[in-house]
Amino acid sequence: MKIAKIIMLMAALAFVGCSSDDDDTSHAYTFVTAEQPAWSVDFMGDVSAPDWEAPDPTKFESSMFILVKLQDELVPYSTDADLMTVLINGECRAVPSIRNVDSNGNIYFVLKIRGNSTDRNVIFSLSYYCAALHQMFTLEGKESFATEITYGYDVDFVPPLILGVSKYPVKNYLTVELPAIIPFVATDDDRVAAFVGDDCRGTGVVGKSFPVFRTAENETLQLRYYSAQKGGVYILPQTLTLDAQEEKTITLAFNY
């Protein structure tokens, strides 16, 4: 076995488990036997808890209400120390809200946003501080204040807060497809992930777009595929780079 192949296999073993008995070097991939890996993006940061001050209601004409449901990806990290608010042009306009947990484990934040009729085409910032992750997630958009309007009560409002994490300034959506010939039988339990080195930067399933996170545009992604039928991970030499905000579809290259 070539030295390069040995080095690659040792790196794979350190990552995910024991190697298989398949030593056929004609394959373009490295296969490592393993249980389904718990791939996830590391959102841990070092952001201190914010000191948001509640707005003075005497300075504003009216209010609007938003009920925010926390997206599933952040639910495992949520604690009672979390906070959420809305800022308009950088000014806190809602009493910082703590979480509410329903009987099904869903997490909601109730926000009463103060504003005036002059708040037209202003920058709304929905900011969520996750205490367990020591991380801030902020989504911004230009909107106009809507008097006495409510959002999220009849239909769940679930903003994609993970896209607002400052730790990874470059975000993209990636869709992975399988080629016609593959060395396994695809199942619903299969998973795919994008890595930078040994850091998972996004994970999902075949045929559905999922977000990938990078610290810079020049970071190169490598793809890995977990096959439940084979009981292991295919580490592919295939790499890709993406422009900021680019959405891309890629077909995995097993060259089997």
Secondary structure in CASP SS format (residue, H / E / C, confidence):
PFRMAT SS
TARGET T0000
AUTHOR 0000-0000-0000
METHOD secondary structure of the structure
MODEL  1
M C 1.00
K C 1.00
I H 1.00
A H 1.00
K H 1.00
I H 1.00
I H 1.00
M H 1.00
L H 1.00
M H 1.00
A H 1.00
A H 1.00
L H 1.00
A H 1.00
F H 1.00
V H 1.00
G C 1.00
C E 1.00
S E 1.00
S C 1.00
D C 1.00
D C 1.00
D C 1.00
D C 1.00
T C 1.00
S C 1.00
H C 1.00
A C 1.00
Y C 1.00
T E 1.00
F E 1.00
V E 1.00
T E 1.00
A C 1.00
E C 1.00
Q C 1.00
P C 1.00
A C 1.00
W C 1.00
S C 1.00
V C 1.00
D C 1.00
F C 1.00
M C 1.00
G C 1.00
D C 1.00
V C 1.00
S C 1.00
A C 1.00
P C 1.00
D C 1.00
W C 1.00
E C 1.00
A C 1.00
P C 1.00
D C 1.00
P H 1.00
T H 1.00
K H 1.00
F C 1.00
E C 1.00
S E 1.00
S E 1.00
M E 1.00
F E 1.00
I E 1.00
L E 1.00
V E 1.00
K E 1.00
L C 1.00
Q C 1.00
D H 1.00
E H 1.00
L H 1.00
V H 1.00
P H 1.00
Y H 1.00
S C 1.00
T C 1.00
D C 1.00
A C 1.00
D C 1.00
L E 1.00
M E 1.00
T E 1.00
V E 1.00
L E 1.00
I E 1.00
N C 1.00
G C 1.00
E E 1.00
C E 1.00
R C 1.00
A E 1.00
V C 1.00
P C 1.00
S E 1.00
I C 1.00
R C 1.00
N E 1.00
V E 1.00
D C 1.00
S C 1.00
N C 1.00
G C 1.00
N C 1.00
I E 1.00
Y E 1.00
F E 1.00
V E 1.00
L E 1.00
K E 1.00
I E 1.00
R E 1.00
G E 1.00
N C 1.00
S C 1.00
T C 1.00
D C 1.00
R C 1.00
N C 1.00
V E 1.00
I E 1.00
F E 1.00
S E 1.00
L E 1.00
S E 1.00
Y E 1.00
Y E 1.00
C E 1.00
A C 1.00
A C 1.00
L C 1.00
H C 1.00
Q E 1.00
M E 1.00
F E 1.00
T E 1.00
L E 1.00
E E 1.00
G E 1.00
K E 1.00
E E 1.00
S C 1.00
F C 1.00
A C 1.00
T C 1.00
E C 1.00
I C 1.00
T E 1.00
Y E 1.00
G C 1.00
Y C 1.00
D C 1.00
V C 1.00
D C 1.00
F E 1.00
V C 1.00
P C 1.00
P C 1.00
L H 1.00
I H 1.00
L H 1.00
G H 1.00
V E 1.00
S C 1.00
K C 1.00
Y C 1.00
P C 1.00
V E 1.00
K E 1.00
N E 1.00
Y E 1.00
L E 1.00
T E 1.00
V E 1.00
E E 1.00
L C 1.00
P C 1.00
A C 1.00
I C 1.00
I C 1.00
P C 1.00
F C 1.00
V C 1.00
A C 1.00
T C 1.00
D C 1.00
D C 1.00
D C 1.00
R E 1.00
V E 1.00
A E 1.00
A E 1.00
F E 1.00
V E 1.00
G C 1.00
D C 1.00
D E 1.00
C E 1.00
R E 1.00
G E 1.00
T E 1.00
G E 1.00
V C 1.00
V C 1.00
G C 1.00
K C 1.00
S C 1.00
F E 1.00
P E 1.00
V E 1.00
F E 1.00
R E 1.00
T C 1.00
A C 1.00
E C 1.00
N C 1.00
E C 1.00
T C 1.00
L E 1.00
Q E 1.00
L E 1.00
R E 1.00
Y E 1.00
Y E 1.00
S E 1.00
A C 1.00
Q C 1.00
K C 1.00
G C 1.00
G E 1.00
V E 1.00
Y E 1.00
I E 1.00
L E 1.00
P E 1.00
Q E 1.00
T E 1.00
L E 1.00
T C 1.00
L C 1.00
D C 1.00
A C 1.00
Q C 1.00
E C 1.00
E E 1.00
K E 1.00
T E 1.00
I E 1.00
T E 1.00
L C 1.00
A C 1.00
F C 1.00
N C 1.00
Y C 1.00
END
